[in-house]
Structure formats: structure tokens, C-alpha cells
Amino acid sequence: MTGVDILMITYNRAEYVRISLPGLLASCPSDARVWLWHNGTDRATLEVIREFRNHPRLHRFRHSEANAGLREPTNWLWAEATGSLLGKVDDDCLERPDWVTVLRRAHEDVPEFGAIGAWRFPEEDSVPDLIDRKLAGYPGGHRLMRNHWVQGSGYLVKREVVRQVGPIGADDSFTRWCRRAARLGWVNGWYHPFIREDHMDDPRSPNTIYRTDADLMARRPLSARDTGVTTIREWTEHMRRSARLVQEASLDLRDLEGWRMRRRNAARRLRFALTGRAPW
């Protein structure tokens, strides 16, 4: 496979970018290119970016003074990049140095792999019985904890998948996009043994900016606001529940659409009405 193009979207957390951006650049082999999109006008983050503008692996930089979110930058990469593998790393995520090499080799050996990625949860969140039932082996000695979607960071996906599925729609999400790929027969999931990603927004990360409840409330992530999280304890529990959710998730695509999905969503809405907390 020729060429790897990887997107990083930055916003207003210079502390994370100072760790994640050089980490991503250092992890790129000679034919990998980093595309950097900055949302907003945060001066401290732009100062960090400026330090790396001449790095040989930094291929393109685009600045949107408005917060364009995630969809527009992702579609920008998918439309303009030329690599046979495409990926994204969030600015709050630090990847293992060999993550590109491992995932690319897997893609080369297994034609049916779609979106495969690194694992962002700490060891304490692993439930071996749940993981084991979703593990599958593939040619070349590769193993995957199968799931019909992966998180939007630390993944590589074949360009052919993007060509078949198309861009992320205006009312879409990366999760739903991955599910559409799965319906076309592509195999998604997390490489196993897991490639560990340091998700710095997790309060258990050694690099997190969230040490106290005040830290969290001062710079609360979008998903924390959406779920009503206000404390470090609640935010940590959110991370644990997220890990459990993907380990428990069904591999039957019928469970992710139609009346089964509507029933699940209705149960979640009821829980929110009763508890004031969005379910994870």
C-alpha cells in the first residue's frame, strides 16, 4: 500500500497539542503525511503549531477561525489526500510510536479490513470474557476485537472504503459511517493485543488536564456537557461505561438498525427522563 495520510484537528488545548502533535509526527514513516486543521483562534495552541510547521511530515495546514467541528476537516482529508490508507488522531490522544506500522501491515495482509484502530481505554476497563467472544484471527497472524465501529482517533481505513461509503453527511457521525461500511462487508474493530492510545481527556491519564472538579468544569469536553457530567468521578465513570459499551456491543448488524435500535434509543431516553443523566 502506498502512502498514509493522517488528520489531526486542534482547537484550544495547547497542553495536549504540545504532546500529541510531535508524538504523531514522530510515529509517521517516511511515506506518511500529517494534515493539520485548526479550529478557532486560540493563541496558545497556534503557537505550539507554529513550532512544527516546517516538520518534514507535516504536509498540509488549514486554519478555520470558526469551529468547523469534525465532519468538515475529515471530509477535507478524504477528498484531497492521495494515500491508500487514511486516518485521524485527536489532539487529546497520544499514539504508540509503532501504531502506523502495525495497522498498515494488518491492512496489507487482510483485504477485508475497513476501519481498524488503537484502543484508548486503560487495562482496568478490560473485561476479558467480553473481549474474547469478539476476537477473530486473520491471515498474517493478525487478530481483531471486532466491532462495527471504532472511535474517531487512532484508526486507519482503506481509501477504497471511503470511495464506497462516501463522505460523512451533514447529520452523520463517524460511528454511523463505520456501520455503513460494515453493512458493505468491511471488517472494523480494534487491533489485538491492543495498541494502547493515551486518551488524555481521561482523568486517569498521566497527561490529563483534569485533576479536580474545577478543572473539569472550567474546560468541560462536549461529551461531558451532553451527558450532564460535572465531576471527575462522573467523568471517569463515563469512560468506564464507554469501554464496557463497545466490549458488549453486538456483532449482529440487525441490532443496530430498525426496531431494535429504536427500542434501545427509547430506553435511553427514558433513563435520561428519570435520572437527568444521558445514558452511556
BAFILUM-531418 format. One line per 2 residues: for each residue x, y, z of C-alpha. Coordinates in steps of 0.02 Angstrom, whole numbers. Layout:
<lumfis>
X,Y,Z | ...
</lumfis>
This chain:
<lumfis>
0,0,0 | 66,169,-47
56,319,65 | -34,356,228
-125,520,259 | -172,562,439
-277,708,501 | -260,798,667
-390,927,716 | -338,1051,851
-442,1177,947 | -398,1258,1113
-295,1140,1218 | -113,1186,1191
-58,1072,1334 | -119,920,1238
-58,977,1067 | 118,1000,1135
117,813,1172 | 4,740,1037
67,831,882 | 253,790,899
203,614,951 | 103,592,791
239,667,681 | 371,554,759
262,399,731 | 249,429,543
359,328,425 | 437,415,276
284,398,163 | 157,457,292
89,635,290 | 4,733,429
-136,852,382 | -170,980,518
-334,1076,535 | -350,1207,673
-522,1265,730 | -537,1434,816
-414,1569,864 | -334,1505,1025
-165,1590,1026 | -75,1465,1137
-123,1318,1026 | -73,1412,868
96,1450,948 | 126,1265,975
76,1226,796 | 194,1358,731
340,1264,808 | 305,1115,695
250,1198,533 | 415,1153,447
420,972,506 | 451,857,356
298,751,399 | 178,900,413
104,902,239 | -42,1025,244
-109,1153,367 | -279,1235,363
-349,1362,487 | -535,1391,513
-566,1537,631 | -740,1467,660
-756,1298,745 | -793,1186,596
-809,1032,707 | -750,861,649
-851,820,493 | -785,957,378
-600,927,415 | -622,738,397
-707,757,228 | -568,880,176
-437,746,207 | -539,611,121
-569,720,-32 | -392,785,-57
-272,655,12 | -193,528,-105
-136,391,13 | -208,216,5
-236,225,194 | -321,369,284
-330,405,469 | -360,530,608
-284,563,778 | -371,680,900
-271,819,981 | -304,742,1152
-232,573,1103 | -53,511,1106
-19,360,996 | 108,221,1020
262,250,910 | 230,96,802
42,115,779 | 50,161,594
170,18,555 | 63,-113,643
-103,-57,570 | -32,-37,394
39,-213,397 | -131,-278,451
-216,-186,308 | -90,-255,184
-117,-434,243 | -306,-429,263
-401,-355,114 | -569,-352,206
-510,-240,348 | -603,-74,348
-578,45,495 | -459,-31,622
-382,61,766 | -291,85,929
-377,59,1098 | -400,209,1211
-455,129,1374 | -340,79,1518
-313,-102,1566 | -431,-88,1714
-577,-64,1593 | -547,-228,1502
-671,-370,1527 | -581,-525,1461
-739,-629,1437 | -819,-493,1331
-661,-464,1230 | -632,-649,1198
-802,-677,1120 | -768,-539,993
-589,-588,948 | -555,-658,775
-395,-714,690 | -342,-666,513
-201,-705,389 | -29,-647,440
-60,-684,624 | -169,-530,647
-309,-525,775 | -451,-403,793
-577,-369,928 | -717,-347,803
-842,-207,819 | -945,-121,687
-870,48,732 | -713,119,811
-681,288,893 | -629,429,777
-448,432,835 | -301,316,809
-378,225,662 | -326,186,483
-454,148,348 | -428,96,167
-462,229,36 | -573,103,-52
-691,103,97 | -707,292,86
-739,278,-101 | -880,153,-72
-962,231,80 | -938,414,31
-908,566,143 | -982,594,315
-1152,676,293 | -1214,836,374
-1319,740,503 | -1198,595,514
-1067,534,637 | -910,431,617
-994,290,712 | -1137,281,588
-1015,297,444 | -920,145,508
-1082,48,522 | -1122,85,341
-951,17,295 | -989,-141,395
-1152,-165,300 | -1049,-166,140
-945,-308,210 | -794,-216,280
-725,-281,445 | -697,-149,580
-626,-161,755 | -478,-140,871
-312,-224,837 | -268,-353,970
-162,-363,1075 | -222,-185,1094
-118,-41,1029 | -133,75,1178
-183,255,1146 | -162,379,1288
-329,470,1289 | -275,622,1387
-454,680,1420 | -474,526,1530
-441,584,1710 | -337,426,1734
-211,479,1602 | -44,542,1670
-57,685,1544 | -235,742,1582
-279,923,1618 | -423,863,1728
-359,844,1906 | -503,924,2002
-688,952,1976 | -648,1137,1949
-529,1090,1808 | -666,989,1725
-799,1124,1740 | -681,1259,1676
-646,1164,1514 | -781,1032,1504
-775,921,1347 | -927,920,1235
-974,741,1280 | -965,786,1465
-1086,930,1437 | -1201,821,1332
-1211,688,1468 | -1228,808,1615
-1060,761,1691 | -996,887,1819
-866,794,1923 | -706,694,1895
-790,542,1971 | -934,552,1848
-817,584,1701 | -712,433,1747
-868,327,1760 | -919,389,1588
-754,323,1519 | -779,154,1603
-955,140,1535 | -894,186,1360
-767,45,1368 | -900,-77,1427
-1019,-23,1289 | -901,-66,1147
-849,-230,1227 | -1031,-280,1246
-1089,-215,1077 | -1175,-340,964
-1094,-404,805 | -1267,-430,731
-1297,-279,619 | -1484,-305,639
-1465,-246,819 | -1401,-79,757
-1547,-30,646 | -1735,-35,631
-1850,-77,776 | -1709,-146,885
-1614,18,878 | -1773,118,907
-1812,13,1061 | -1637,40,1129
-1646,227,1098 | -1816,236,1183
-1744,151,1337 | -1602,278,1340
-1722,424,1327 | -1824,353,1471
-1670,337,1579 | -1624,517,1542
-1800,574,1588 | -1794,479,1753
-1615,517,1806 | -1568,677,1717
-1414,588,1652 | -1389,538,1472
-1352,351,1466 | -1182,294,1406
</lumfis>
